Amino acid sequence: MTTAVESTTYLELSEEGGGAHKFYEVRQSGTRVTISFGRIGEPGQTRAAGYPTAEKAAAAAARKVGEKVRKGYAPAVRGVRQRRAVTRREIVSSRSTARQAPVLWRFSSGAAAFGIFVGEEHAWVGNQRGDVFTLTHDGVVTGRFGLPDGVKCIVADDFWIYAGCDDGRVYDLGGKVPHVAYEIADDVDIYWLDIHDGVLGVSDRQGGVTTVDHEDEFQWRRGGGAAGSGGSGGGHGWMVRCDDEGVYHGDSRGVTMYGARDGAPVWHTGTDGSVLFGWQEAAEVFAGTSRGWVHRLAKADGAERSRYRCDAAVFSCATSPDGRYVFAGDNHSSVYCFAADGTRLWKLGTGCGSAYSMQYRDERLYIVTTDGSLACVDAGENAIREAEGGRLPQTTDIKATGWERVLPSPEVETVVSVPAGAAGGVVVECVQDGSRTRIRVVSPGFDPTWRVQFPKDIRVPGARYVVTEVRASARGGFYRVRGDIKRML
């Protein structure tokens, strides 16, 4: 009788000053290698793979350990180091001395909030406790998701809504239950995310930017201090914005555009201060900086078209769709509005902390703040004029009561079959492709050679699922699932 080979190597990487604080464990049992990784003191993520022989499994395990050791990981004893709180940036928020902004309603999410998206029907807010709430434009709470601690940002990609979290995962919030859409490498400390036509852009603490395709497969990486990486050489990548042509990355040295498909540097523009936030419109990107400036740059060549002066470090910025107005929030709890040419039109206090993120829609400025508020500011000319004169509307304070957190789950609702020709039902199938699982459409009328972007955490080889809708990606070549997902028995 042959005894199975058993070995375990546990490593940690812990840096002072708020740097990396992560573990990596490799376990070999016979021909199987299991990798566990994540932040120290947390469960983390687990992946496993099988090999033809125990010798090949041992070689693979040794290779993985060697890769981490070269990156600075070292042997450690689990449990000695404790969990460290995750903070995205130092909170230096002071009360504004400006007159109060006309806040129509204010929702308390319960913790510092970074994530915001305002769509046609709902406003979304995500906070550091992992709560994501949806509200109507008038401030009525309509839903609540419970994600892992630290919602970094909420981004929209056409019809799809995603939330990036401190566990290194990006969750699809398009259905009744959140599902994992992307899993980012465990050695990347995420600062910000953006998604365009299924391609994920990630900016990180080291100043690097990475792109991942719709199948959650690495495309390219630039910057981050690696030799020959082609980045600007800066650190702390707080800004990433993506479109068909490029990825626009802001770090401590300015903004750089990389080609969307190959990551080749296209242009670099230095900024007055480190970039702390980025916004984009069709032809321009906007970068808010630590020295109180918002730079307006042309996407075509990086030329500065205008700049906007705030009185303190800029935590966030946004624009009206026509580019007529530019908005900014500083770290002293003030919000600003500028004309396109750089003229400051007004400065008012939020009354609820500094705006970590913001979005303008239909003469309203929505902000999420350091005290956990999602606030709706009336940015119409009459309301601003009244506020500057000290005349304010009655602010409605909203709290979420009675809403249970809907948690991510690998379990999905099951159905026996789908009636022929039933509206709103498309059948897809999960197939094994080497070490990966893929999804293809089974229902007629679709290209069977195209793969389908589909949640990672619910894939079961051989299983079939009924989805509400399947749409072709904007550039073609693959499909994207939209709506609820049910597994067929």
C-alpha positions in Angstrom: 0.0 0.0 0.0 1.4 3.4 -1.0 1.1 6.3 1.4 0.0 9.6 -0.3 2.6 12.4 -0.2 1.5 15.1 2.2 3.1 18.5 2.6 2.0 22.0 3.6 3.9 25.3 3.2 2.5 28.5 4.9 3.8 31.9 3.9 3.0 35.5 4.8 3.8 38.9 3.4 3.3 41.7 5.9 4.5 45.3 5.3 4.5 48.2 7.7 2.7 51.4 7.1 -0.5 49.9 5.8 1.1 47.8 3.1 0.5 44.2 2.1 -0.8 41.9 4.9 -1.4 38.6 3.2 -1.0 34.8 3.5 -0.4 32.1 1.0 -0.6 28.4 1.7 0.3 25.5 -0.6 -0.9 22.0 0.4 0.0 18.8 -1.6 -1.9 15.6 -1.0 -0.8 13.0 -3.5 -1.6 14.2 -7.0 -3.7 17.2 -5.7 -2.4 20.7 -4.9 -4.6 23.1 -3.0 -3.8 26.8 -2.8 -5.3 29.1 -0.1 -4.6 32.8 -0.1 -6.0 36.1 1.2 -5.6 38.7 3.9 -4.1 37.5 7.2 -6.8 36.7 9.7 -9.5 36.1 7.1 -10.6 32.8 5.5 -9.4 33.9 2.0 -9.9 32.0 -1.2 -9.1 28.4 -2.1 -8.2 26.8 -5.5 -7.3 23.2 -6.3 -5.8 21.4 -9.2 -5.0 17.8 -10.0 -1.8 16.4 -11.7 -1.0 13.1 -13.4 1.5 12.0 -10.7 2.5 12.9 -7.2 5.9 14.0 -8.5 4.4 16.5 -10.9 2.1 17.8 -8.1 5.2 18.3 -5.9 7.0 20.2 -8.6 4.0 22.4 -9.2 3.7 23.1 -5.4 7.4 23.9 -5.2 7.1 26.3 -8.2 4.2 28.2 -6.6 6.1 28.5 -3.3 9.2 29.8 -5.1 7.2 32.4 -7.0 5.8 33.8 -3.7 9.2 33.7 -2.0 10.7 35.8 -4.8 7.9 38.3 -4.2 8.8 38.7 -0.6 6.7 36.1 1.2 8.4 34.2 4.0 7.6 31.1 6.1 5.3 32.0 9.1 3.1 30.4 11.8 -0.6 30.9 11.2 -2.3 32.9 13.9 0.7 34.8 15.2 -0.1 37.9 13.1 -3.6 39.3 13.5 -6.1 40.7 11.0 -5.4 44.3 10.0 -8.1 46.7 9.2 -8.2 47.7 5.5 -8.2 51.4 4.7 -8.2 52.7 1.2 -6.8 56.1 2.0 -6.0 58.1 5.0 -9.2 59.9 6.2 -8.3 63.5 6.7 -11.8 65.0 6.7 -12.6 68.3 8.4 -15.9 70.2 8.7 -16.4 72.7 5.9 -16.6 76.4 6.8 -18.7 77.1 3.6 -22.4 77.5 3.7 -24.5 74.4 3.7 -25.4 72.7 0.3 -29.1 72.2 -0.4 -29.3 68.5 0.6 -32.7 67.0 -0.4 -32.2 63.7 1.4 -29.5 61.9 3.2 -29.2 58.1 3.7 -27.1 56.6 6.5 -25.4 53.4 5.2 -23.7 52.7 8.5 -20.0 53.0 7.5 -17.6 55.1 5.4 -18.8 54.8 1.8 -16.7 54.7 -1.4 -19.0 53.1 -4.0 -21.7 54.9 -5.9 -23.6 54.5 -9.1 -26.7 56.4 -10.2 -28.7 54.8 -13.0 -32.1 55.5 -14.6 -34.1 54.1 -11.7 -31.8 53.6 -8.7 -28.9 55.0 -6.8 -26.4 52.5 -5.4 -24.1 52.9 -2.4 -21.5 50.5 -1.1 -19.6 50.9 2.2 -16.7 49.5 4.2 -18.9 47.0 6.0 -19.8 45.4 2.7 -23.3 46.7 2.6 -24.7 47.7 -0.8 -28.0 49.5 -0.8 -30.3 50.5 -3.7 -32.5 53.5 -3.4 -34.9 55.4 -5.7 -33.9 58.9 -6.8 -36.2 60.2 -4.1 -34.4 58.2 -1.4 -36.6 55.2 -0.9 -34.6 52.1 0.0 -35.4 49.2 -2.3 -32.8 46.5 -1.6 -29.7 45.5 0.3 -26.8 43.1 -0.6 -24.2 41.9 1.9 -20.7 41.6 0.4 -17.4 41.0 2.2 -16.0 43.9 4.1 -14.8 46.9 2.0 -16.8 47.7 -1.1 -14.2 49.7 -3.0 -16.3 51.0 -5.8 -19.5 50.3 -7.8 -19.2 50.5 -11.6 -21.7 50.2 -14.4 -20.9 48.5 -17.7 -23.9 49.0 -20.0 -26.7 47.1 -18.3 -24.4 45.3 -15.7 -23.6 46.6 -12.2 -20.5 45.4 -10.4 -19.0 46.0 -7.0 -15.3 45.5 -6.2 -14.4 44.4 -2.7 -11.4 44.0 -0.4 -11.5 40.2 -0.8 -10.1 40.7 -4.3 -13.3 39.7 -6.0 -15.7 41.6 -8.2 -19.4 40.8 -7.7 -22.2 41.0 -10.3 -25.2 42.7 -8.7 -27.5 42.2 -11.7 -29.6 39.4 -10.2 -31.4 38.7 -7.0 -28.3 37.2 -5.5 -24.7 38.6 -5.9 -22.3 36.3 -7.8 -18.5 36.4 -8.3 -17.7 37.8 -11.8 -13.9 38.2 -11.4 -11.2 37.1 -9.0 -8.1 39.3 -9.0 -4.6 38.0 -8.3 -4.0 37.7 -4.5 -0.8 39.8 -4.7 -2.6 42.9 -6.1 -3.8 45.4 -3.5 -6.7 46.9 -5.4 -7.4 50.7 -5.2 -9.9 51.2 -7.9 -11.8 49.3 -10.7 -13.5 50.0 -14.0 -15.2 47.6 -16.5 -15.8 48.2 -20.1 -17.6 45.7 -22.4 -16.6 42.9 -20.0 -12.9 43.9 -19.7 -11.9 44.7 -16.1 -9.2 47.3 -15.4 -7.6 47.3 -11.9 -5.3 50.0 -10.4 -3.4 49.2 -7.3 -1.3 50.3 -4.4 2.0 49.8 -6.2 1.0 52.1 -9.1 0.3 49.3 -11.5 -2.6 48.7 -13.8 -3.9 45.3 -14.9 -6.6 44.2 -17.3 -8.6 41.0 -17.2 -10.9 39.8 -19.9 -14.5 38.5 -19.7 -13.2 35.0 -19.0 -11.3 36.3 -16.0 -8.0 35.7 -17.8 -5.1 38.1 -17.5 -4.5 40.3 -20.5 -1.6 42.7 -19.6 -0.1 44.7 -16.7 1.9 47.9 -16.7 3.7 49.9 -14.0 3.8 48.8 -10.4 7.6 49.1 -10.1 8.4 46.1 -12.2 11.5 46.4 -14.4 10.5 47.1 -18.0 6.8 47.4 -17.0 6.3 50.4 -19.2 4.5 52.4 -16.5 5.0 56.0 -15.3 7.1 55.0 -12.4 4.5 56.4 -9.9 2.8 54.6 -7.0 -0.7 54.5 -5.5 -2.9 54.1 -8.6 -6.2 55.6 -7.4 -7.6 56.2 -10.9 -8.5 53.8 -13.7 -11.0 54.4 -16.5 -11.6 52.3 -19.6 -13.1 52.7 -23.0 -12.8 51.1 -26.5 -9.5 52.8 -27.2 -7.6 52.8 -24.0 -7.1 52.5 -20.2 -6.5 55.8 -18.4 -4.5 55.3 -15.3 -3.8 57.9 -12.6 -1.0 57.6 -10.0 1.3 59.7 -7.9 3.0 61.1 -11.1 0.0 61.9 -13.3 -2.2 60.2 -15.9 -1.1 57.7 -18.5 -3.1 56.2 -21.4 -2.4 52.6 -22.4 -3.8 50.9 -25.5 -6.9 48.9 -24.6 -5.8 45.7 -26.3 -2.0 45.5 -25.9 -1.3 47.9 -23.0 1.2 49.9 -25.1 1.8 53.4 -23.5 0.2 56.1 -25.7 0.7 59.3 -23.7 1.6 60.5 -20.2 0.6 63.9 -18.7 2.0 65.0 -15.3 -0.4 66.5 -12.8 -0.1 69.0 -10.0 -0.1 66.5 -7.1 -0.9 62.8 -6.9 -4.0 61.6 -8.6 -6.7 60.6 -6.0 -9.7 60.1 -8.3 -10.6 59.9 -11.9 -13.7 60.5 -14.1 -14.3 60.2 -17.8 -16.6 61.4 -20.5 -16.6 60.4 -24.2 -13.5 62.5 -25.3 -12.0 63.6 -22.0 -10.7 62.3 -18.6 -10.7 64.3 -15.4 -8.2 63.7 -12.6 -8.5 65.1 -9.1 -5.3 65.6 -7.1 -3.8 65.9 -3.7 -2.9 69.5 -4.3 -6.5 70.6 -4.9 -6.7 70.5 -8.7 -8.9 68.8 -11.2 -7.2 68.4 -14.5 -9.3 68.1 -17.7 -7.3 66.0 -20.3 -8.1 65.1 -23.9 -8.2 61.4 -24.4 -6.7 61.7 -27.9 -3.3 63.1 -26.8 -3.4 63.9 -23.0 -3.4 67.6 -23.7 -4.7 69.7 -20.8 -7.9 71.5 -21.8 -8.6 73.2 -18.5 -8.0 72.9 -14.8 -10.1 73.6 -11.7 -8.9 74.9 -8.4 -10.2 73.6 -5.1 -9.1 74.8 -1.6 -8.0 71.3 -0.4 -7.1 67.8 -1.6 -9.7 66.5 -4.1 -11.2 63.2 -3.1 -13.7 63.0 -6.0 -14.9 64.7 -9.1 -17.6 64.3 -11.8 -19.2 66.3 -14.7 -22.5 67.0 -16.2 -23.0 64.9 -19.4 -22.6 67.9 -21.7 -19.3 69.0 -20.0 -20.8 72.3 -19.0 -20.2 71.8 -15.3 -17.4 70.1 -13.4 -17.9 69.1 -9.8 -15.4 68.2 -7.1 -15.3 67.2 -3.5 -12.4 68.0 -1.2 -11.2 66.5 2.1 -12.7 69.3 4.1 -16.3 68.3 3.5 -16.9 70.8 0.7 -18.3 70.3 -2.8 -17.6 72.6 -5.7 -19.1 73.5 -9.1 -17.0 75.0 -12.0 -17.8 76.2 -15.4 -16.1 74.4 -18.3 -13.5 77.2 -18.6 -12.3 76.8 -15.0 -14.4 79.5 -13.4 -15.6 78.5 -9.9 -19.3 78.9 -9.6 -19.9 77.8 -6.1 -18.5 76.0 -3.0 -20.8 74.6 -0.3 -20.5 72.3 2.7 -21.9 68.8 2.6 -22.9 68.6 6.3 -22.1 64.8 6.3 -18.4 64.4 5.7 -16.1 64.5 2.7 -17.3 63.1 -0.6 -15.2 60.0 -1.5 -17.2 59.5 -4.7 -19.9 61.4 -6.6 -22.1 61.4 -9.7 -24.2 64.1 -11.3 -27.6 63.3 -12.8 -30.6 65.5 -13.8 -29.5 68.6 -11.8 -28.7 66.5 -8.8 -25.3 65.8 -7.3 -25.2 62.4 -5.5 -22.3 61.9 -3.1 -21.1 59.2 -0.8 -19.0 60.3 2.2 -16.6 59.6 5.0 -19.5 59.3 7.5 -21.3 56.7 5.4 -23.9 58.9 3.9 -25.4 58.8 0.4 -26.6 62.4 0.0 -28.7 64.0 -2.8 -27.8 67.6 -3.4 -30.1 69.8 -5.5 -27.6 71.3 -7.9 -30.1 73.4 -9.8 -29.3 77.1 -10.2 -32.3 78.3 -8.1 -31.5 75.9 -5.3 -27.8 76.9 -5.2 -28.7 80.6 -5.2 -31.1 80.0 -2.2 -28.5 78.0 -0.4 -25.8 80.7 -0.8 -28.3 83.1 0.8 -28.7 80.7 3.7 -32.2 79.3 2.7 -32.2 75.5 2.6 -34.8 72.8 1.9 -35.9 70.5 4.7 -33.5 67.5 4.5 -35.1 64.1 4.8 -32.9 61.7 6.9 -33.3 58.0 5.8 -32.3 54.8 7.5 -32.5 51.3 6.3 -34.8 49.3 8.6 -36.1 45.9 8.1 -33.9 45.0 5.1 -32.0 41.7 5.4 -28.7 41.4 3.6 -28.8 39.2 0.5 -25.4 37.3 0.6 -23.4 35.8 -2.2 -24.1 32.1 -2.6 -22.9 29.3 -4.9 -26.4 27.9 -4.6 -29.0 28.9 -7.2 -32.7 28.2 -7.6 -33.5 25.1 -9.6 -36.1 24.4 -12.3 -37.2 21.2 -14.0 -37.4 22.5 -17.5 -38.1 25.5 -19.7 -41.2 25.4 -21.9 -40.4 25.6 -25.6 -40.4 29.1 -26.8 -40.8 30.6 -23.4 -40.0 34.3 -23.3 -37.1 35.4 -21.2 -35.4 32.0 -20.9 -32.1 31.1 -22.6 -30.4 27.8 -21.8 -26.6 27.7 -21.3 -24.3 24.8 -20.4 -21.1 24.5 -18.4 -18.4 22.4 -20.0 -14.9 21.4 -18.7 -12.1 22.8 -20.8 -8.8 21.5 -19.4 -8.4 23.0 -16.0 -11.1 25.6 -16.6 -14.8 25.6 -16.9 -16.5 27.4 -19.8 -20.1 28.3 -20.6 -21.8 28.0 -24.0 -25.3 28.7 -25.2 -27.5 25.7 -25.9 -30.7 27.5 -27.1 -31.1 27.9 -30.8 -30.3 31.2 -32.5 -26.9 31.8 -30.9 -23.3 31.1 -32.1 -22.2 27.9 -30.4 -18.5 28.8 -30.7 -18.9 32.0 -28.6 -18.2 31.7 -24.9 -20.4 33.2 -22.3 -19.4 35.5 -19.4 -21.0 33.8 -16.5 -20.5 33.9 -12.6 -17.5 31.9 -11.5 -18.8 30.7 -8.2 -21.8 28.7 -9.5 -20.2 26.8 -12.4 -20.7 23.0 -12.3 -19.3 21.0 -15.2 -22.1 19.3 -17.1 -24.8 21.5 -15.6 -27.3 23.5 -17.6 -28.8 26.8 -16.5 -31.7 29.0 -17.5 -30.9 32.7 -17.6 -33.2 35.7 -18.2 -31.2 37.0 -21.1 -28.0 36.6 -23.1 -26.6 39.5 -25.1 -23.7 39.8 -27.5 -20.8 42.0 -26.2 -20.5 45.4 -27.9 -17.4 44.4 -29.8 -18.6 40.8 -30.5 -16.9 37.5 -29.9 -18.7 36.5 -26.7 -22.0 36.7 -24.9 -22.9 38.2 -21.5 -25.6 36.9 -19.2 -28.1 39.3 -17.8 -30.7 38.8 -15.0 -31.5 35.9 -12.8 -29.9 32.4 -13.2 -31.6 29.1 -12.4 -30.1 25.6 -12.6 -31.9 22.9 -14.6 -32.5 19.6 -12.9 
